[in-house]
Amino acid sequence: MGIVFLFLISTLNYANQKNKTQANIEIGIDSFERRYYKPELKFYFSFNSLGLLIGAKYYQRNNSKLIGEIDYWLNGSLFYKIKENLRIETGLYHMCRHLTSQENYKIFDLNEVIAKIWTDFNKNSIALGIGTYIGENSYRNLLILNTHFDKIFESEFSIYSEFKFVNFKKILYEVEFSLGLNKSFDLFLRNTKTYRYPSMTYIGLRIKSDGKVENYINKIKLGIGIYPFYENYKLGIENEFRIDFFKTSMRRIIVQASSLTPILRGEKFFGTFWPEKMAYPLQVEYERKINEQSVYLFGYCNYTIELPLDVSERFRSSLGIGMGLRNQQDFEILQNKMRYEISGGCNFRNDFDLNFRFGVNTLKKNTNMGTEVTFKLDSKKSFIGLKVFLDFGKELELRPFFKFENLSHLKNSGSQNKFSIGIEFIKWYF
């Protein structure tokens, strides 16, 4: 399943927090009795009175054939703390709507540029804002009201709302009533009316990265890469989420869920940002430590599903099983100066899988640098990747990188070369 997780209450108390990652997910049904899936991941960076928020989320609704709509929201906001309970937000919110396995001749997208003032009291918050739009659409003016009332009358019930007065004519809204089961789980009932979409009600369960759930989280990652010279894509977005179960000093069960989104180039690089597909790799591993030098043996089962967007194509999937060996519990942890991971097995669509990763890096306190080589092979294609990166931070790491990739198709002798530059945000939970 995809793994960018939801943080619903958009900016509550951000001014009082240091660098932080927020990750949750909503699963439920909508008014049309379709599967509803809403994840979001947010990274917040604090610089005294200033704060930077980077977030991504999407609303996915699919029927039994995995056909439906996906609304993507990407945002970046700056916050300035005026005093303890008063702050200002300025931000850019990008939204686009895509259809899975359906022709979509005119993709709807827009960009909101907003300014809000937030006030906090007790566990509640209210914001008023104004905004405008960038891009080719009929929207020009925007007024916004946000409210959040948490644990009303010291109960487990909370109310969240957002109202948008668009062009001084039309009201869009999102109103949610939730019941907090504990710090990690909420039941929710939400009604929304958004851009060019009918009023919709959602009922479901929200899983949050707070509380007991945090004890099982191993890693949250968001990676964004820019392809300056590649003719097909201009961006690639990767999300990864790992959780551990039954963990001891000798063994554990790992669930790793990811999402991969290649963004089409289009006629202009700074024009529209439309994804070609959504790919959801899911891998479950049983890992066991086999000697005192921290060598780990693991068996795995992986399943990947790809949902084509805005074209009439059926989803694609693959299933595989195999075994592997690694010298640390996660290849991307800068724990050893030399890192490796090798695995291989049977793939029921591509006959076999062979994967190898090797990395070297420094182990300094503040800033590290390193390089990684990746090799993948199956009966249809081979992949070679080389990445060079810097690493800043401890609990929340920032990794700017350069990457070269080669994908070769074995049956038709075709190949593609890609160069990218980007940044990764990685939050570790130890």
C-alpha positions in Angstrom: 0.0 0.0 0.0 1.1 3.5 -0.4 2.9 5.1 2.3 2.8 8.8 2.6 0.9 9.1 5.9 -1.8 11.7 6.9 -1.5 14.5 9.5 -5.0 16.0 9.4 -4.9 18.9 11.7 -2.9 21.1 9.4 -0.6 23.3 11.6 -1.7 23.0 15.2 1.1 24.2 17.6 3.8 24.1 15.0 5.4 27.3 16.3 6.2 25.5 19.6 7.8 22.4 18.1 11.3 21.7 16.8 12.1 19.6 13.7 9.4 17.0 13.5 7.8 14.4 11.2 4.1 13.7 11.2 2.7 10.6 9.6 -0.8 9.1 9.6 -3.2 7.3 7.3 -6.9 7.2 6.8 -8.7 4.1 5.5 -12.5 3.9 5.0 -15.4 4.2 2.5 -17.0 7.1 0.8 -20.6 8.0 -0.2 -20.4 5.8 -3.3 -19.3 2.8 -1.2 -15.8 2.9 -2.7 -12.5 2.2 -0.9 -11.1 5.4 0.5 -7.4 5.9 1.2 -5.9 9.2 2.4 -2.2 9.3 3.4 -0.1 12.4 4.2 3.5 13.0 5.3 4.7 16.3 6.7 8.1 17.6 7.7 8.4 20.6 9.9 11.7 22.5 10.4 12.0 25.2 13.2 14.4 28.1 13.1 13.7 30.1 16.3 10.6 32.2 15.3 10.5 30.9 11.8 9.2 27.5 10.6 9.2 25.6 7.3 6.5 23.0 6.5 6.7 20.6 3.6 3.8 18.3 3.0 2.2 15.9 0.6 -1.1 14.0 0.7 -3.7 12.5 -1.6 -7.3 11.4 -1.6 -7.7 8.1 -3.4 -11.1 6.5 -4.1 -11.3 3.2 -6.0 -14.0 0.7 -6.8 -13.4 -3.1 -6.9 -11.6 -2.8 -10.2 -9.2 -0.1 -8.8 -10.8 2.6 -10.9 -11.5 6.0 -9.4 -10.1 9.5 -8.7 -6.9 10.6 -6.9 -6.6 14.2 -5.7 -3.0 15.2 -5.0 -2.1 18.0 -2.7 1.5 19.3 -2.3 2.3 22.3 -0.2 5.1 24.4 1.3 4.5 27.0 4.0 6.5 29.4 6.0 5.4 30.3 9.6 6.4 33.3 11.7 5.8 33.2 15.4 4.6 36.6 16.6 4.1 35.5 20.2 3.3 32.4 22.0 -0.3 31.9 20.7 -0.1 33.9 17.5 1.6 33.1 14.2 1.4 33.9 10.5 1.5 31.4 7.6 2.3 32.1 4.0 2.2 29.1 1.6 1.7 27.6 -1.8 -0.8 24.6 -2.2 -0.8 22.7 -5.5 -3.7 20.4 -6.3 -4.4 18.1 -9.3 -7.0 15.4 -9.9 -6.2 12.2 -11.9 -8.2 9.1 -12.8 -6.9 5.6 -12.5 -7.2 3.3 -15.5 -9.5 5.8 -17.3 -9.1 8.3 -20.2 -8.7 11.8 -18.8 -8.4 14.3 -21.6 -8.4 17.5 -19.5 -6.6 17.1 -16.1 -7.8 19.6 -13.5 -5.2 21.4 -11.4 -4.7 24.6 -9.6 -2.3 26.5 -7.3 -3.5 28.3 -4.1 -1.3 31.1 -2.8 -2.4 31.9 0.8 -1.7 34.0 3.8 -3.2 33.1 7.2 -3.0 34.3 10.8 -3.4 31.6 13.4 -4.4 31.9 17.0 -4.1 29.1 19.6 -5.9 28.8 22.9 -5.8 25.7 25.1 -5.8 22.8 22.6 -7.9 24.7 20.1 -6.9 26.9 17.0 -8.6 29.3 14.6 -7.1 30.8 11.4 -8.3 33.4 9.0 -6.7 33.8 5.6 -6.8 35.3 2.1 -5.4 34.1 -1.1 -5.3 34.0 -4.9 -4.6 31.5 -7.6 -1.7 30.9 -10.0 -2.3 29.2 -13.4 -5.0 28.9 -16.1 -8.3 28.6 -14.4 -11.4 30.6 -13.5 -10.5 31.0 -9.9 -9.1 34.3 -8.7 -10.0 35.2 -5.1 -10.0 33.1 -1.9 -11.0 33.6 1.7 -10.3 30.8 4.2 -11.5 29.9 7.7 -9.9 27.1 9.7 -11.1 25.8 13.1 -9.9 23.0 15.3 -11.6 22.2 18.6 -9.7 19.3 20.3 -11.2 17.1 23.0 -14.4 19.1 23.5 -15.5 19.5 27.1 -12.6 17.2 28.1 -14.1 14.3 26.1 -12.6 12.1 23.3 -14.5 14.1 20.6 -12.9 16.7 18.3 -14.2 18.9 15.5 -12.1 20.2 12.6 -13.3 22.4 9.7 -12.0 24.4 6.8 -14.2 26.8 4.7 -13.1 28.4 1.4 -15.1 31.3 -0.1 -14.0 31.1 -3.7 -14.4 34.1 -6.0 -16.8 35.6 -3.4 -19.5 33.3 -4.8 -18.9 29.6 -4.0 -18.3 27.9 -0.6 -16.1 24.8 -0.4 -15.7 23.1 2.9 -14.3 20.1 4.9 -16.0 19.4 8.2 -14.9 16.4 10.4 -16.2 14.9 13.6 -13.8 12.4 15.2 -13.6 10.1 18.2 -10.1 9.5 19.6 -9.8 5.9 20.7 -6.2 6.6 21.9 -3.2 8.6 20.8 -2.7 6.3 17.8 -6.3 5.7 16.5 -9.3 7.9 15.6 -12.7 7.1 14.2 -13.9 9.9 11.9 -16.9 11.1 10.0 -16.2 13.8 7.4 -18.2 15.7 4.8 -16.4 17.6 2.0 -17.2 19.8 -0.9 -14.0 20.5 -3.0 -13.2 21.9 -6.4 -15.3 20.5 -9.2 -16.4 17.5 -7.2 -19.7 16.5 -5.6 -20.3 16.7 -1.9 -18.8 13.5 -0.4 -19.0 11.8 3.0 -16.2 9.6 4.3 -16.3 7.2 7.3 -13.2 5.4 8.5 -10.3 4.8 10.8 -7.2 7.1 11.1 -3.9 5.6 12.2 -1.5 8.2 13.6 2.2 8.0 14.2 1.7 9.1 17.8 1.2 6.9 20.8 1.9 3.2 20.8 2.2 3.0 17.0 5.4 5.0 17.2 7.0 2.1 19.1 6.7 -0.1 16.0 7.8 2.5 13.4 11.3 2.0 12.1 11.6 4.6 9.3 9.7 7.3 7.4 11.2 8.6 4.2 10.3 11.2 1.5 12.6 11.6 -1.5 12.2 14.2 -4.4 14.4 14.0 -7.4 14.6 16.4 -10.4 15.5 15.1 -13.9 17.0 18.2 -15.7 17.8 16.4 -19.0 15.4 13.5 -19.2 12.7 13.8 -21.9 10.0 11.7 -20.2 10.0 12.8 -16.6 10.9 16.0 -14.7 10.4 14.7 -11.2 10.3 11.5 -9.2 8.7 11.2 -5.8 9.4 8.3 -3.4 7.9 7.5 0.0 8.8 4.7 2.3 7.5 3.5 5.6 8.9 0.6 7.7 7.5 -0.9 10.8 8.8 -3.8 13.0 6.9 -6.5 14.8 8.0 -9.1 17.4 11.4 -7.4 17.6 14.1 -8.9 19.8 17.9 -8.7 19.7 17.9 -11.7 17.3 14.9 -11.4 15.0 12.0 -9.3 13.8 9.3 -9.1 11.2 9.5 -6.1 8.9 6.7 -4.5 6.8 8.0 -2.0 4.3 5.4 -0.1 2.3 6.4 2.5 -0.4 4.9 4.6 -3.2 6.7 5.7 -6.3 5.4 8.6 -8.5 7.1 9.6 -11.7 6.0 13.1 -12.8 5.7 13.8 -16.6 7.8 16.6 -18.1 5.1 18.3 -20.3 5.8 21.2 -22.6 7.3 23.4 -19.9 9.3 22.3 -16.8 7.6 24.8 -14.5 4.2 24.1 -16.0 1.9 21.3 -14.9 3.0 18.5 -12.6 1.1 15.4 -13.7 2.1 11.9 -12.5 2.2 9.1 -15.0 1.3 6.3 -12.6 1.2 5.3 -8.9 3.3 2.3 -8.0 2.9 0.7 -4.6 5.7 -1.8 -3.6 4.9 -3.8 -0.4 7.5 -6.1 1.2 7.2 -8.3 4.3 10.4 -9.8 5.7 11.4 -12.2 8.5 14.9 -11.2 9.6 17.3 -13.1 11.9 20.8 -12.1 13.1 23.2 -15.0 12.4 26.5 -13.9 14.0 28.1 -11.5 16.4 29.4 -9.3 13.5 25.8 -8.1 12.8 25.1 -10.2 9.7 21.4 -10.6 9.1 19.6 -13.3 7.0 16.1 -12.5 5.8 13.3 -14.1 3.8 10.9 -11.9 1.9 7.6 -11.7 0.1 7.0 -8.7 -2.1 4.0 -7.4 -4.1 3.9 -4.4 -6.4 0.9 -2.9 -8.0 1.0 -0.1 -10.6 -2.0 2.1 -11.3 -1.8 3.9 -14.7 -3.2 7.4 -14.5 -5.4 9.2 -17.1 -5.2 6.4 -19.7 -7.5 3.4 -20.3 -5.1 0.7 -19.1 -5.6 -2.0 -16.5 -3.4 -2.0 -13.4 -0.3 -4.2 -13.4 1.1 -6.2 -10.6 3.9 -8.6 -9.7 4.5 -11.1 -6.8 7.8 -12.5 -5.6 9.5 -14.5 -2.8 13.1 -15.0 -1.9 16.0 -14.6 0.6 18.7 -12.1 1.3 21.7 -11.1 3.4 22.6 -7.6 4.8 25.2 -6.3 7.3 22.9 -3.9 9.1 19.2 -3.7 9.8 18.4 -1.0 7.2 20.7 -0.4 4.3 20.3 3.4 4.4 21.3 3.9 8.1 24.8 5.4 8.3 25.9 2.8 10.9 28.9 1.3 9.2 31.5 2.7 6.8 30.7 -0.1 4.4 27.1 -1.4 3.8 25.7 -4.1 1.7 22.4 -5.9 1.0 21.9 -8.8 -1.5 18.7 -10.7 -2.2 17.2 -12.9 -4.8 14.3 -15.2 -5.5 11.4 -16.2 -7.6 9.1 -13.6 -9.3 5.9 -15.0 -10.6 5.6 -12.4 -13.4 9.3 -11.8 -14.3 10.6 -15.3 -13.5 13.3 -14.2 -11.0 14.6 -11.2 -9.1 18.2 -10.4 -8.2 19.0 -7.3 -6.1 22.4 -5.9 -4.9 23.1 -2.7 -3.0 26.6 -1.5 -1.8 27.5 1.7 0.0 30.4 3.5 1.6 30.2 6.6 3.7 31.9 8.6 6.5 30.7 8.4 10.1 31.1 11.9 11.5 28.8 13.6 14.1 27.3 16.4 12.0 27.8 16.0 8.3 28.5 12.8 6.4 29.1 12.0 2.7 28.8 8.7 0.9 28.0 6.9 -2.3 25.7 3.9 -3.1 25.5 1.5 -6.0 22.3 -0.4 -6.8 21.9 -3.3 -9.3 18.6 -5.1 -10.1 18.0 -7.8 -12.6 15.0 -10.0 -13.8 14.1 -11.8 -17.0 12.9 -8.6 -18.7 15.2 -5.7 -17.6 18.3 -4.7 -15.7 18.8 -1.6 -13.6 22.0 0.1 -12.5 22.1 3.1 -10.2 24.9 5.3 -8.7 24.1 7.8 -6.0 26.4 10.4 -4.3 25.0 12.2 -1.2 25.6 14.4 1.8 23.9 13.8 5.1 22.8 16.3 7.7 21.0 15.9 11.0 20.4 13.0 13.4 16.8 12.0 14.2 15.6 13.8 11.0 18.1 13.6 8.3 18.4 15.7 5.1 20.3 14.1 2.3 20.9 16.1 -0.9 22.0 13.8 -3.7 23.2 13.3 -7.3 22.0 10.1 -9.0 22.7 8.3 -12.3 20.4 5.5 -13.5 20.4 3.1 -16.4 17.4 0.9 -17.3 18.0 -1.7 -20.0 15.2 -3.8 -21.6 16.7 -7.2 -22.3 14.2 -8.4 -24.9 14.2 -5.4 -27.3 17.8 -4.2 -26.4 16.5 -0.7 -25.6 17.9 1.4 -22.7 17.3 4.6 -20.9 19.7 6.8 -19.0 18.6 9.3 -16.3 20.5 11.8 -14.2 18.8 13.4 -11.2 19.5 15.8 -8.4 17.3 16.0 -5.3 16.9 15.6 -1.6 15.7 13.0 0.8 14.1 13.5 4.3 14.5 10.4 6.5 13.1 10.1 10.0 14.5 7.2 12.1 12.8 5.7 15.2 15.2 3.7 17.3 
